[in-house]
Amino acid sequence: MPSPFPGMNPYLERDDVWPDFHHRFLDRIAEAIADQIDPRYLVKIEEHLYVQDSPGLPHRAGPRADIGVERAERGEGPAAGLAVLEAPTRITIPWPDVETQAYLEIRDRSSRGLVTVLELLSPTNKGRHRDQHVRKRDQVLVSTASLVEIDLLRGGEPMPSPDRPDCDYSVVVSRAEKRPEADFWPIGLRDSLPIIPIPLRAPDRDAILRLQDLFHRVHDAGRYARYVYDTPPGPPLCANDARWATEIALASPGA
């Protein structure tokens, strides 16, 4: 069923819901864009790779090498007549904390040149790996590709901008030919999600994303109304917004 909220549903931001929503919403966005720009362009889902490199943070143990297990099972030893130098001790090498995050690329079909990058921001982008994400973002901003950022998270630190208006959610469309200026859609908790342009190469017209329509379809496909309302939204809402959100949630069919 469609979301009962007029815009973003604040209950989707919880840790056990957001990854599924992020995946479904990005897939639906990719389909909506591809339907409009085929066959001139390609829409591809790619992944950022983030490695935890902050000093002082614990590392998790890595997997055992398969080859070591296989040899132990076979009982293989050193070749006859070869001397083996035994190490005096054994140590553990920290296994890096690796995380991936999906995003969209639009490329020219004939040249494969990068045209537009679309990011649906996540707690990874706005939280523990924010510095790495900002560096990747900067690489797009100094390129000839346009950038679209959709931020549907109240939590985390927004992407840097000295004159960014205060808002709950936002969309940024940075056209390569108009930088450093970018178009900005501030979105409140009770606002509908906007219709936004997706820049292509001149003279081609922009693709169009009707975010609210896409959101309702994803909300319905994810069956979120069946399980997201058993805990309050996080981060916590102010008192008035919390009462408003609770009333909507309680009245939602299937809640």
C-alpha positions, 0 to 999 in steps of 0.5 A: 500500500502507498505510504500514509505520509505526504512525503518521506516516511520517517519510520524508514530511517531505522537501521533494520529498514533503511538498507532494504529501502535504499536498494529498492528505491535506487532500483526503481529510480534507475528503471524510471530514468532508463525508460526515458533515456534509452537508447542514447544513454546507459543507466548503471548501478555501481558501488562505492567501496569504503574502508575504515581507516580511522586510527584507534578504531578496532578491526575485525578478524578476517577469514581464514584462507581457503588454501590453508584449510584445504591443505590441512584436510589433505594432510599435505606437508613440505616436500621431502628433503626441503628444510622448513623455517618455523616462525618463532610466533604467530600474529593477527593482521587486522582485517579492514572494515569494508562497506559498499554503497550503491549509486547510479551512473548515466553514461553515453552509450557510444562513448561510455563517457560519464554524464551524471552521477546520482546518489541516494545518500545513506547513513554510510555517506552521512556518518562514519564514512562521510569524509571518504564520500566527500572526497569521492563527491569532490571528484565528480564536482571537478569533472564534466559530469553532473551530480544529483544528490537525494537526501531522505535522511534526517540523521547524519551530517549533510553534505558540505555547502556554505549556504545550505538552507535548514531542512529535514530532507533535500535534493541537489542537482549540480549541473556541470556547466553551472558550477559552483552554483547548484539547484536545491530543493529543501524538503520538510517532514510534512512536504511532498517529495518533489519532481526533479530533473536529471541532467543529460548532455546538450541538446538532450532534454532532462529526464524527470523523476517524480520522487513521490510517485516512485516512493509510494510504489517502493513503499507498497512493494516493500510492505513496510506498513506491516513492521516499521511502526513498532518503534518510534522514528529515529532520530527522535522527532520534536514533540509536535511532529512526533504526535503527528507521525504517531497519529498517521502511523496508528491510522495506517492499514496494517500497522 
